[in-house]
Amino acid sequence: MTGMPAGTSTEVAAGIATESAADAPMAAPETPARLESFRSSDPLTIGVELELQIIEPHHYDLTPGSADLLRLMKPRTIPGEVKPEITNSMIELSTGICRGYRDALGQLREIRDALVDCGRRLNLGLCGGGTHAFQDWSERRIYDEPRFIELSELYGYLSKQFTVFGQHVHIGCASPGAALTLLHQLSRFIPQFIALSASSPFVQGHDTGYHSARLNSVSAFPLSGRAPLITDWESFGAYFDKMTGTGVVRSMKDFYWDIRPKPEFGTIEVRVLDTPLTIEKAAAIAAYIQCVAAWLQAETPFSPAEDDYLVYSFNRFQACRYGFDARFVDPQTHEHRTLREDILATLARIEPHAIRLGAEDACRLVRDDVTSRGNDASWIRATYESEQQLGEVVRQQCLRWGR
């Protein structure tokens, strides 16, 4: 998967595809695990994971179709992988290693087309969106896989309520120190990533008032939020040993942070994104994150500091609640501005890197969303305002996904 060294097999890459729902802490083994060595990968390679809704095409509710979809997808040759998720009304796709925007977009389209074709054969719809607008969590069923069953036993109803849908973006890093430094540099941009991908205004049939209500479900789990400010791998290993010694952690995937290192793949993983409504937006956001990372690594506009996190929770909440209109507090200067203004300023700074990486079209899509179109949460609200039926909103989400 993403950011792994060139030549890594797809079978190995597929190993990260099911982590998103299986990230909560489990009972620790008798002998605490040791932190894996960081596997160097090509810097700034990217990869994308997307969790999708499986839709029944009459009432447009979620439906338990993942096992049948996986059966039809098994003989297909695709550039990445398709995996189950914690409940059987979800499915996850993941790309292979991508060099940039066009590569990611091509891989995502190929996987999407295969999934949509299999869905049509089964009379199932697929769509993006961070939450399903009106599904009842109590009707969900845990996918029959040992780790998902174990999670269900551990977390009870929270496991079914975790039928929410996110996008994860991996960025390749040449060394563990570079990975940890980039992780904390990118944390300042978490509110931007939330607002750009936000697509979960409705929960259980009600408008929450949020642009991204999905992250409220994520925050219910232990060890969520931000990573500790550690920028060398030896110190991070000491922290990991302390956590495994407590008996609540046994691997890196037990940390449910907004960004976390993935040592076995040589990446960091950005985890705050809602699943967008289109492949094009998913690829554009991934490329935007890649360009921001390239700017940070090339120009080092600031170094991570603990005081940067003084406003982290505030900025994160504002982005979830208000999207581009959120109030953003600059971690260094404490200047207040809108998140829209902050994204536009960042686009200007990263432009040379976007040109070098072939991401001009991706950044143009981002700019158009910020200045005119709005994010997917705004589209969902506007569609409901027009149609007055959430089922019709989901139907149109399926149409947008299948283009």
Beta strands, then each sheet from edge to edge (+ up, - down):
strand 1: 46-55
strand 2: 81-84
strand 3: 90-94
strand 4: 125-127
strand 5: 166-172
strand 6: 202-203
strand 7: 206-207
strand 8: 224-225
strand 9: 256-257
strand 10: 259-262
strand 11: 267-274
strand 12: 327-329
strand 13: 336-338
sheet 1: 2+ 3- 1+ 4-
sheet 2: 2+ 3- 1+ 5- 11+ 10-
sheet 3: 6+ 7-
sheet 4: 8+ 9+
sheet 5: 12+ 13-
end
